[in-house]
Amino acid sequence: MAPRRPTERSLSDAFREAYQAAGISQAEIAEATGVDQPRVSKWARGESQPPLEKLPTIDALFQKPKGYILRLAGYVDDGIEAALSGDPALTDYGRSAVLSFYRFTRDEFNEGPPI
């Protein structure tokens, strides 16, 4: 069984919530991300999800920090590092390895590919 995210919101739900709150049109999102408006509409309706590589551009368009939509959807949780640091089941070596991997992964999501 897959671990549950802190929220049950899908990436499409988080995208739709963020774009509606930002007051940005689907046409503006399409132009900024280099896709057509019908594709953005599919993201908003949950028929498909915005690609991860487009999220940094979308976050910037919404004037939000990188990783904003991922946080709304529950894929990034700022409390994870604290929980890992204090996990008594981890040895010092295991804690160091897990934290290093977590930080690398978090930074990759937050930075995203070059745009």
Secondary structure as GFF3:
##gff-version 3
##sequence-region A 1 115
A	DSSP	alpha_helix	11	22	.	.	.	ID=ss1
A	DSSP	alpha_helix	26	33	.	.	.	ID=ss2
A	DSSP	alpha_helix	37	45	.	.	.	ID=ss3
A	DSSP	three_ten_helix	52	54	.	.	.	ID=ss4
A	DSSP	alpha_helix	55	61	.	.	.	ID=ss5
A	DSSP	alpha_helix	68	72	.	.	.	ID=ss6
A	DSSP	alpha_helix	80	85	.	.	.	ID=ss7
A	DSSP	alpha_helix	92	111	.	.	.	ID=ss8
###
